[in-house]
Amino acid sequence: MHLPASTKPTIYVFAGLSLIMGMGAVITFTVFLYTGSFAIFDLPFDGTRVLVFDACLCLAFFLQHTGMIRIQAKKKILPKRSFKAIFSIVSGTILLMLVVLWQESPFLIASADGLLRGFMRAVFFVDVVGLIWATASLISMDMFGVQALMARPGPMTNAPVAMSVTTAGAYGWVRHPVYSMTLVLIWAYPDLTADRLLLNVLFTAWIIAGTIWEERDLVEIFGEDYRIYQRTVPMLIPYRKPNRSGAKGISGSASGGTQE
């Protein structure tokens, strides 16, 4: 079955927008974590109001990001074919708004100098490389929904997708390397202002809570295979070497679910 000619340009634009907004927001947020506030808009807030405003920006992103996933999982409101693309566009928009509107607090709690500052900067760049390494394993997951949009509609479009518990690369060290490395990015900043501490604490709490929540879903999807993975590989902190010999027997299939 071929798509009507009139719908193809719309799909191409939609797919391109998803890729640009999703990837663009991730790159912009990474730069934001390295440089601190861009100070694009200086709103007339005092110290306390700055933190309240920044906290609201974080909560808006958390509620949108988690809410869309949970509601879609339970209610299936949006078509499966277009959900990832819509999610990428909306999430990217909210994350960009957070970065653009973020207000910097004048209150400096701590600042690293000399070798420690250089070390933290080096850790940040090494961690970016690690994130690229980890996300390379997720390319087949179609994170931005482009492959799903470009697929021909038909009986196979909504069919269950065979999936397995991967233990390759970074996933042999921790079960959620993207989350783990994101935490390092967040904290590898040498100038700890009040607003940055707020961001670090809120994002850390959200990531840990979300990881625990996601683990429950993954157990439901993969069953005993994922329980074996939980027993052999740490969740976020790589405190032991990966056991590659036990990884071969871990596999499964499901209609959804991701490891990040």
Backbone as numpy.savetxt, mean C-alpha at the origin, in Angstrom:
# Nx Ny Nz CAx CAy CAz Cx Cy Cz
-15.34 -12.36 -28.03 -16.19 -11.17 -28.03 -15.31 -9.93 -28.03
-15.58 -9.01 -28.95 -14.81 -7.78 -29.06 -15.56 -6.62 -28.42
-14.83 -5.69 -27.85 -15.45 -4.50 -27.27 -15.97 -3.60 -28.38
-17.12 -2.95 -28.19 -17.58 -1.97 -29.16 -16.54 -0.88 -29.33
-16.38 -0.43 -30.57 -15.34 0.57 -30.86 -15.50 1.82 -30.02
-16.75 2.18 -29.71 -16.99 3.41 -28.96 -16.53 3.34 -27.52
-16.43 2.11 -26.98 -16.04 1.96 -25.57 -14.54 1.86 -25.39
-13.80 1.51 -26.44 -12.37 1.31 -26.31 -11.62 2.56 -25.85
-11.87 3.75 -26.45 -11.17 4.94 -25.96 -11.44 5.24 -24.50
-12.68 5.02 -24.07 -13.02 5.26 -22.66 -12.25 4.34 -21.75
-12.14 3.07 -22.13 -11.41 2.10 -21.32 -9.92 2.46 -21.28
-9.36 2.87 -22.41 -7.95 3.25 -22.44 -7.68 4.45 -21.53
-8.57 5.43 -21.59 -8.43 6.62 -20.74 -8.56 6.24 -19.27
-9.53 5.40 -18.96 -9.76 4.95 -17.59 -8.56 4.18 -17.06
-8.02 3.27 -17.88 -6.85 2.49 -17.48 -5.63 3.39 -17.29
-5.45 4.34 -18.21 -4.32 5.26 -18.08 -4.43 6.13 -16.85
-5.64 6.59 -16.56 -5.86 7.42 -15.37 -5.58 6.63 -14.10
-5.99 5.36 -14.09 -5.72 4.52 -12.92 -4.22 4.35 -12.70
-3.50 4.09 -13.78 -2.05 3.90 -13.67 -1.35 5.19 -13.24
-1.75 6.31 -13.83 -1.12 7.60 -13.50 -1.41 8.01 -12.07
-2.68 7.92 -11.66 -3.06 8.34 -10.32 -2.49 7.40 -9.26
-2.57 6.10 -9.52 -2.07 5.14 -8.54 -0.57 5.23 -8.36
0.16 5.10 -9.45 1.63 5.14 -9.37 2.12 6.53 -9.01
1.48 7.55 -9.57 1.89 8.92 -9.28 1.75 9.26 -7.81
0.65 8.80 -7.21 0.44 9.07 -5.79 1.47 8.36 -4.92
1.80 7.13 -5.29 2.80 6.37 -4.52 4.16 7.06 -4.59
4.56 7.48 -5.79 5.86 8.15 -5.95 5.87 9.48 -5.21
4.79 10.24 -5.33 4.71 11.54 -4.64 4.76 11.37 -3.13
4.07 10.36 -2.62 4.07 10.11 -1.17 5.45 9.69 -0.70
6.16 8.92 -1.52 7.52 8.51 -1.16 8.44 9.73 -1.07
8.33 10.64 -2.02 9.12 11.88 -1.97 8.75 12.70 -0.74
7.47 12.75 -0.44 6.97 13.47 0.74 7.57 12.89 2.02
7.66 11.57 2.10 8.24 10.94 3.29 9.72 11.28 3.42
10.40 11.51 2.30 11.83 11.84 2.34 12.07 13.31 2.66
11.29 14.19 2.08 11.55 15.63 2.22 10.77 16.29 3.35
9.68 15.67 3.77 8.79 16.32 4.71 7.74 17.13 3.97
7.02 17.96 4.68 5.91 18.73 4.11 6.36 19.56 2.91
5.55 19.56 1.85 5.84 20.37 0.67 5.49 21.84 0.90
4.70 22.13 1.93 4.30 23.50 2.28 3.69 24.24 1.09
2.81 23.56 0.38 2.14 24.18 -0.78 1.08 25.17 -0.32
0.31 24.75 0.69 -0.73 25.63 1.26 -0.42 25.85 2.73
-0.26 27.10 3.11 0.01 27.44 4.51 -1.28 27.97 5.13
-2.01 27.09 5.79 -3.28 27.47 6.38 -3.08 28.17 7.72
-3.95 29.10 8.08 -3.77 29.89 9.32 -4.19 29.12 10.57
-3.46 28.04 10.87 -3.76 27.22 12.05 -2.66 27.38 13.07
-3.04 27.30 14.36 -2.03 27.28 15.41 -1.52 25.85 15.57
-0.62 25.63 16.54 0.02 24.34 16.70 -0.94 23.18 16.87
-1.95 23.36 17.72 -2.89 22.27 17.97 -3.78 22.01 16.77
-4.26 23.07 16.13 -5.14 22.91 14.98 -4.42 22.28 13.79
-3.13 22.54 13.68 -2.34 21.90 12.63 -2.39 20.39 12.78
-2.20 19.92 14.01 -2.19 18.48 14.26 -3.57 17.87 14.06
-4.60 18.58 14.47 -5.97 18.09 14.27 -6.28 17.98 12.78
-5.89 19.01 12.02 -6.12 19.00 10.57 -5.37 17.86 9.91
-4.09 17.68 10.27 -3.29 16.60 9.69 -3.86 15.23 10.05
-4.33 15.10 11.29 -4.93 13.84 11.72 -6.18 13.53 10.89
-6.96 14.55 10.58 -8.17 14.37 9.76 -7.80 13.92 8.34
-6.70 14.45 7.80 -6.24 14.02 6.49 -5.88 12.54 6.50
-5.16 12.12 7.54 -4.79 10.71 7.67 -6.03 9.82 7.79
-6.96 10.22 8.65 -8.16 9.42 8.88 -9.00 9.32 7.61
-9.05 10.40 6.83 -9.80 10.37 5.57 -9.22 9.31 4.63
-7.89 9.26 4.56 -7.24 8.25 3.71 -7.48 6.85 4.25
-7.34 6.67 5.56 -7.54 5.34 6.15 -8.97 4.84 5.91
-9.95 5.71 6.15 -11.35 5.31 6.00 -11.68 4.98 4.55
-11.18 5.80 3.63 -11.43 5.53 2.22 -10.78 4.23 1.78
-9.51 4.07 2.12 -8.73 2.92 1.67 -9.29 1.62 2.24
-9.48 1.59 3.55 -9.98 0.37 4.19 -11.46 0.17 3.91
-12.23 1.26 3.93 -13.67 1.16 3.72 -14.03 0.61 2.36
-13.38 1.08 1.30 -13.68 0.59 -0.03 -13.40 -0.90 -0.15
-12.31 -1.35 0.44 -11.95 -2.77 0.36 -12.95 -3.62 1.12
-13.29 -3.20 2.34 -14.20 -4.01 3.17 -15.61 -4.03 2.59
-16.11 -2.88 2.14 -17.46 -2.83 1.58 -17.54 -3.64 0.30
-16.51 -3.53 -0.56 -16.51 -4.29 -1.80 -16.46 -5.78 -1.52
-15.68 -6.19 -0.51 -15.55 -7.61 -0.18 -16.88 -8.19 0.28
-17.68 -7.39 0.99 -18.93 -7.90 1.56 -20.13 -7.68 0.63
-20.19 -6.52 -0.01 -21.39 -6.15 -0.77 -21.24 -6.31 -2.28
-19.99 -6.33 -2.77 -19.74 -6.42 -4.22 -20.50 -5.33 -4.98
-20.37 -4.09 -4.49 -21.12 -2.98 -5.08 -20.61 -2.66 -6.49
-19.30 -2.63 -6.67 -18.72 -2.27 -7.96 -18.38 -3.52 -8.76
-18.44 -3.45 -10.10 -18.07 -4.59 -10.93 -16.63 -5.01 -10.66
-16.41 -6.31 -10.57 -15.08 -6.82 -10.26 -14.05 -6.34 -11.27
-14.47 -6.23 -12.53 -13.54 -5.86 -13.59 -12.99 -4.45 -13.40
-13.80 -3.55 -12.86 -13.38 -2.15 -12.76 -13.03 -1.72 -11.34
-13.20 -2.60 -10.34 -13.01 -2.16 -8.96 -11.59 -1.69 -8.69
-10.59 -2.46 -9.11 -9.20 -2.08 -8.82 -8.84 -0.73 -9.43
-9.33 -0.48 -10.64 -9.03 0.79 -11.30 -9.70 1.95 -10.56
-10.96 1.77 -10.19 -11.67 2.81 -9.44 -10.99 3.04 -8.10
-10.61 1.94 -7.44 -9.93 2.03 -6.15 -8.61 2.77 -6.28
-7.86 2.49 -7.35 -6.58 3.15 -7.58 -6.75 4.64 -7.79
-7.76 5.03 -8.56 -8.00 6.45 -8.84 -8.43 7.19 -7.58
-9.37 6.62 -6.84 -9.87 7.28 -5.62 -8.79 7.34 -4.56
-8.09 6.22 -4.33 -7.02 6.19 -3.32 -5.90 7.15 -3.68
-5.53 7.17 -4.97 -4.49 8.08 -5.41 -4.87 9.54 -5.21
-6.13 9.86 -5.47 -6.61 11.23 -5.29 -6.56 11.65 -3.83
-7.04 10.77 -2.94 -7.04 11.09 -1.50 -5.62 11.21 -0.97
-4.73 10.32 -1.41 -3.34 10.37 -0.94 -2.65 11.64 -1.43
-2.90 12.04 -2.66 -2.32 13.28 -3.18 -2.85 14.49 -2.41
-4.13 14.46 -2.06 -4.70 15.54 -1.26 -4.02 15.62 0.10
-3.73 14.47 0.70 -3.03 14.44 1.98 -1.67 15.13 1.86
-0.93 14.77 0.81 0.41 15.34 0.62 0.35 16.84 0.35
-0.57 17.25 -0.51 -0.66 18.66 -0.91 -1.14 19.55 0.24
-2.09 19.06 1.03 -2.69 19.87 2.09 -1.98 19.74 3.44
-1.00 18.84 3.53 -0.34 18.59 4.82 0.28 19.87 5.38
0.05 20.10 6.68 0.57 21.28 7.36 1.71 20.89 8.30
2.81 21.61 8.21 3.98 21.32 9.04 3.90 22.05 10.37
4.21 21.33 11.43 4.24 21.94 12.76 5.61 22.58 13.01
5.65 23.74 13.64 6.93 24.38 13.93 7.66 23.74 15.11
6.99 22.82 15.80 7.57 22.23 17.00 8.46 21.05 16.62
9.78 21.22 16.83 10.75 20.16 16.52 11.03 19.35 17.77
10.75 18.05 17.71 10.94 17.17 18.85 12.38 16.66 18.91
12.91 16.22 17.78 14.27 15.69 17.74 14.80 15.80 16.31
16.13 15.89 16.20 16.75 15.98 14.88 18.08 15.25 14.90
18.31 14.43 13.89 19.56 13.67 13.79 20.57 14.46 12.97
21.82 14.44 13.40 22.89 15.14 12.70 24.04 14.19 12.41
24.94 14.65 11.56 26.17 13.92 11.30 25.96 12.54 10.72
26.68 11.56 11.27 26.63 10.20 10.76 25.25 9.58 10.88
24.56 9.87 11.97 23.22 9.31 12.16 22.26 9.81 11.09
22.37 11.07 10.75 21.52 11.63 9.69 21.82 10.96 8.35
23.10 10.83 8.05 23.48 10.16 6.81 23.03 8.72 6.77
23.11 8.05 7.92 22.67 6.66 8.01 21.18 6.53 7.73
20.38 7.43 8.32 18.93 7.37 8.12 18.57 7.65 6.66
19.29 8.56 6.03 19.05 8.84 4.61 19.40 7.61 3.76
20.51 6.96 4.10 20.92 5.77 3.36 19.90 4.64 3.53
19.40 4.47 4.75 18.39 3.45 5.02 17.15 3.69 4.16
16.77 4.95 4.02 15.59 5.29 3.21 15.76 4.81 1.77
16.91 5.11 1.16 17.12 4.74 -0.23 17.25 3.23 -0.41
17.92 2.58 0.54 18.01 1.11 0.48 16.62 0.50 0.59
15.79 1.09 1.43 14.43 0.59 1.61 13.59 0.79 0.35
13.80 1.89 -0.36 13.08 2.11 -1.62 13.42 1.00 -2.61
14.70 0.63 -2.67 15.11 -0.48 -3.54 14.42 -1.77 -3.10
14.35 -1.98 -1.78 13.67 -3.16 -1.26 12.19 -3.17 -1.62
11.55 -2.02 -1.59 10.14 -1.92 -1.96 9.94 -2.28 -3.43
10.83 -1.81 -4.28 10.74 -2.15 -5.70 10.90 -3.65 -5.88
11.83 -4.24 -5.13 12.05 -5.69 -5.17 10.79 -6.44 -4.75
10.16 -5.98 -3.67 8.97 -6.66 -3.16 7.77 -6.50 -4.09
7.57 -5.29 -4.60 6.40 -5.05 -5.45 6.55 -5.70 -6.82
7.79 -6.02 -7.21 7.98 -6.72 -8.49 7.25 -8.06 -8.49
7.12 -8.66 -7.30 6.42 -9.94 -7.19 4.91 -9.77 -7.30
4.42 -8.52 -7.22 2.98 -8.27 -7.25 2.49 -7.79 -8.61
3.37 -7.77 -9.60 2.97 -7.30 -10.93 1.81 -8.13 -11.47
1.87 -9.45 -11.26 0.81 -10.32 -11.75 -0.51 -10.08 -11.04
-0.48 -9.37 -9.88 -1.70 -9.09 -9.13 -2.51 -7.96 -9.76
-1.94 -7.27 -10.76 -2.65 -6.19 -11.44 -3.13 -5.15 -10.42
-2.20 -4.54 -9.69 -2.53 -3.64 -8.59 -3.39 -2.46 -9.01
-3.20 -1.97 -10.23 -3.94 -0.79 -10.68 -5.15 -1.13 -11.54
-5.42 -2.42 -11.72 -6.61 -2.85 -12.44 -6.56 -2.66 -13.94
-5.38 -2.41 -14.50 -5.27 -2.16 -15.94 -5.54 -3.43 -16.74
-4.96 -4.55 -16.30 -5.15 -5.81 -17.03 -6.61 -6.22 -17.04
-7.30 -6.01 -15.91 -8.72 -6.38 -15.83 -9.56 -5.53 -16.78
-9.23 -4.24 -16.88 -9.98 -3.37 -17.78 -9.77 -3.73 -19.24
-8.54 -4.11 -19.58 -8.22 -4.39 -20.97 -8.65 -5.78 -21.41
-9.01 -6.64 -20.45 -9.43 -8.00 -20.79 -10.76 -7.98 -21.52
-10.95 -8.91 -22.42 -12.21 -9.00 -23.14 -13.31 -9.49 -22.20
-14.47 -8.85 -22.21 -15.56 -9.32 -21.36 -16.08 -10.66 -21.85
-16.44 -11.51 -20.92 -16.95 -12.83 -21.26 -17.04 -13.69 -20.03
-17.30 -14.98 -20.18 -17.46 -15.88 -19.03 -16.24 -15.93 -18.13
-15.04 -15.71 -18.70 -13.83 -15.83 -17.90 -13.51 -14.56 -17.15
-14.18 -13.45 -17.47 -13.85 -12.17 -16.85 -14.03 -12.20 -15.35
-15.12 -12.80 -14.88 -15.42 -12.85 -13.45 -15.13 -14.21 -12.84
-14.41 -15.06 -13.58 -14.11 -16.39 -13.06 -13.06 -16.30 -11.96
-13.05 -17.24 -11.00 -12.04 -17.24 -9.94 -10.64 -17.33 -10.53
-9.74 -16.56 -9.97 -8.36 -16.54 -10.44 -7.51 -17.43 -9.54
-6.78 -18.36 -10.16 -5.93 -19.24 -9.37 -4.81 -18.43 -8.74
-4.62 -18.60 -7.44 -3.61 -17.85 -6.73 -2.87 -18.79 -5.80
-1.70 -18.39 -5.38 -0.93 -19.20 -4.46 -0.23 -18.32 -3.45
0.16 -18.92 -2.34 0.91 -18.20 -1.31 2.36 -18.16 -1.75
2.84 -16.98 -2.11 4.21 -16.87 -2.58 5.19 -16.74 -1.42
6.30 -17.44 -1.54 7.38 -17.33 -0.55 8.69 -16.93 -1.23
8.57 -16.44 -2.45 9.75 -16.05 -3.21 10.26 -14.69 -2.76
11.55 -14.47 -2.92 12.14 -13.17 -2.66 11.88 -12.66 -1.26
11.37 -11.43 -1.18 11.12 -10.79 0.12 10.07 -11.52 0.93
9.20 -12.28 0.26 8.12 -12.98 0.96 8.61 -14.20 1.73
9.88 -14.54 1.57 10.47 -15.58 2.40 10.99 -15.02 3.72
11.16 -13.70 3.78 11.65 -13.05 5.00 10.51 -12.60 5.90
9.50 -11.97 5.32 8.31 -11.56 6.07 7.08 -11.80 5.19
5.92 -11.95 5.84 4.70 -12.23 5.09 4.16 -10.99 4.37
4.51 -9.82 4.86 4.01 -8.57 4.26 5.17 -7.60 4.07
6.06 -7.88 3.12 7.26 -7.03 2.96 6.95 -5.60 2.54
5.89 -5.38 1.75 5.55 -4.02 1.34 5.17 -3.19 2.56
4.35 -3.76 3.43 3.98 -3.05 4.66 5.19 -2.84 5.55
6.01 -3.87 5.68 7.19 -3.79 6.54 8.14 -2.69 6.07
8.39 -2.64 4.78 9.31 -1.64 4.24 8.70 -0.24 4.24
7.38 -0.16 4.13 6.72 1.14 4.24 6.91 1.72 5.63
6.86 0.87 6.65 7.10 1.33 8.02 8.51 1.90 8.16
9.48 1.25 7.52 10.86 1.76 7.58 10.94 3.12 6.89
10.28 3.26 5.73 10.27 4.55 5.03 9.70 5.65 5.91
8.62 5.34 6.60 7.95 6.34 7.42 8.85 6.84 8.54
9.59 5.93 9.17 10.39 6.31 10.34 11.82 6.75 10.00
12.28 6.50 8.77 13.66 6.87 8.39 13.72 8.34 7.98
13.30 9.21 8.87 13.30 10.65 8.62 14.02 11.34 9.78
15.05 12.14 9.50 15.91 12.64 10.58 15.34 13.80 11.40
14.33 14.50 10.90 13.79 15.66 11.61 12.37 15.36 12.10
12.26 15.02 13.37 10.98 14.59 13.92 10.22 15.79 14.49
9.40 16.40 13.64 8.52 17.47 14.09 7.24 16.84 14.66
6.42 17.67 15.29 5.19 17.14 15.90 4.26 16.54 14.85
4.16 17.19 13.69 3.29 16.65 12.64 3.83 15.35 12.06
5.17 15.25 11.98 5.75 14.02 11.44 5.57 12.87 12.43
5.71 13.14 13.71 5.47 12.11 14.71 4.02 11.63 14.64
3.10 12.57 14.46 1.69 12.21 14.32 1.47 11.30 13.13
2.04 11.67 11.98 1.91 10.84 10.78 2.50 9.45 11.01
3.70 9.41 11.60 4.36 8.13 11.83 3.52 7.21 12.71
3.00 7.76 13.80 2.23 6.95 14.75 0.92 6.47 14.13
0.21 7.37 13.45 -1.08 7.00 12.86 -0.91 5.97 11.75
0.05 6.19 10.87 0.26 5.23 9.78 0.77 3.90 10.30
1.62 3.92 11.33 2.10 2.66 11.91 0.96 1.87 12.51
0.10 2.54 13.27 -1.04 1.86 13.89 -1.98 1.31 12.82
-2.22 2.10 11.78 -3.13 1.66 10.71 -2.56 0.47 9.95
-1.27 0.50 9.63 -0.65 -0.59 8.90 -0.66 -1.88 9.71
-0.31 -1.80 10.99 -0.30 -3.00 11.83 -1.71 -3.56 11.99
-2.69 -2.69 12.27 -4.07 -3.14 12.41 -4.58 -3.74 11.10
-4.27 -3.08 9.99 -4.71 -3.58 8.69 -4.07 -4.91 8.34
-2.80 -5.09 8.73 -2.11 -6.34 8.46 -2.77 -7.49 9.22
-3.07 -7.26 10.49 -3.73 -8.29 11.29 -5.10 -8.63 10.70
-5.83 -7.62 10.28 -7.15 -7.82 9.67 -7.02 -8.61 8.37
-6.03 -8.24 7.56 -5.81 -8.91 6.28 -5.40 -10.36 6.47
-4.65 -10.63 7.54 -4.24 -12.01 7.82 -5.45 -12.92 7.99
-6.49 -12.42 8.63 -7.71 -13.22 8.81 -8.33 -13.57 7.47
-8.35 -12.60 6.57 -8.90 -12.85 5.23 -8.06 -13.88 4.48
-6.75 -13.76 4.60 -5.86 -14.68 3.88 -5.98 -16.10 4.40
-6.21 -16.26 5.70 -6.43 -17.59 6.26 -7.71 -18.19 5.69
-8.75 -17.37 5.57 -10.01 -17.84 4.99 -9.84 -18.24 3.52
-9.00 -17.50 2.81 -8.81 -17.76 1.38 -7.93 -18.99 1.15
-6.79 -19.05 1.83 -5.80 -20.10 1.55 -5.83 -21.26 2.54
-6.53 -21.09 3.67 -6.66 -22.18 4.63 -5.36 -22.60 5.27
-5.14 -23.91 5.32 -3.97 -24.48 6.00 -2.66 -24.04 5.37
-2.67 -23.80 4.06 -1.45 -23.34 3.39 -0.94 -22.04 4.02
-1.87 -21.14 4.30 -1.44 -19.87 4.89 -1.07 -20.03 6.35
-1.71 -20.95 7.06 -1.35 -21.20 8.46 0.08 -21.72 8.54
0.46 -22.56 7.59 1.85 -23.04 7.54 2.79 -21.87 7.29
2.40 -21.00 6.39 3.19 -19.81 6.08 3.34 -18.93 7.32
2.29 -18.78 8.10 2.34 -17.99 9.33 3.31 -18.59 10.34
3.36 -19.90 10.40 4.24 -20.56 11.37 5.71 -20.51 10.97
5.98 -20.37 9.69 7.36 -20.44 9.22 7.98 -19.09 8.85
7.14 -18.07 8.60 7.65 -16.76 8.17 7.06 -15.67 9.07
7.90 -14.76 9.60 7.40 -13.66 10.45 6.44 -12.75 9.68
5.61 -12.01 10.42 4.62 -11.15 9.79 5.24 -9.88 9.22
5.96 -9.11 10.04 6.50 -7.82 9.61 7.99 -7.65 9.89
8.49 -8.27 10.94 9.89 -8.09 11.34 10.70 -9.32 10.96
11.70 -9.20 10.08 12.48 -10.37 9.64 13.52 -10.79 10.67
13.07 -11.48 11.70 13.98 -11.85 12.78 14.64 -13.21 12.59
14.36 -13.88 11.46 15.05 -15.14 11.19 15.20 -15.32 9.67
16.15 -16.16 9.29 16.40 -16.39 7.87 15.26 -17.21 7.26
14.98 -16.98 5.97 13.89 -17.73 5.33 14.23 -19.20 5.18
13.21 -20.04 5.34 13.36 -21.48 5.16 12.85 -21.84 3.78
13.73 -21.80 2.80 13.32 -22.03 1.41 12.88 -23.47 1.18
13.39 -24.40 1.96 13.05 -25.80 1.74 11.59 -26.09 2.00
10.98 -25.32 2.93 9.58 -25.56 3.26 8.62 -24.79 2.40
9.16 -23.96 1.52 8.29 -23.09 0.73 7.64 -23.80 -0.43
8.23 -24.90 -0.89 7.75 -25.54 -2.10 6.35 -26.11 -1.93
6.01 -26.52 -0.71 4.72 -27.16 -0.51 3.59 -26.20 -0.24
3.85 -24.91 -0.23 2.81 -23.93 0.08 2.19 -23.41 -1.21
0.95 -23.75 -1.44 0.24 -23.27 -2.62 -1.24 -23.27 -2.35
-2.00 -22.64 -3.24 -3.44 -22.60 -3.03 -4.11 -21.90 -4.18
-5.44 -21.84 -4.14 -6.19 -21.14 -5.17 -7.36 -20.42 -4.54
-7.71 -19.27 -5.12 -8.80 -18.48 -4.56 -9.28 -17.50 -5.60
-10.40 -16.85 -5.29 -10.95 -15.86 -6.20 -10.45 -14.46 -5.89
-9.69 -14.30 -4.84 -9.16 -12.98 -4.49 -8.20 -13.09 -3.35
-7.62 -11.92 -2.97 -6.68 -11.90 -1.86 -5.28 -11.60 -2.33
-4.54 -10.83 -1.56 -3.18 -10.48 -1.92 -2.29 -10.53 -0.71
-1.00 -10.70 -0.95 0.00 -10.56 0.10 0.75 -9.28 -0.18
0.83 -8.40 0.79 1.62 -7.19 0.64 2.54 -7.00 1.82
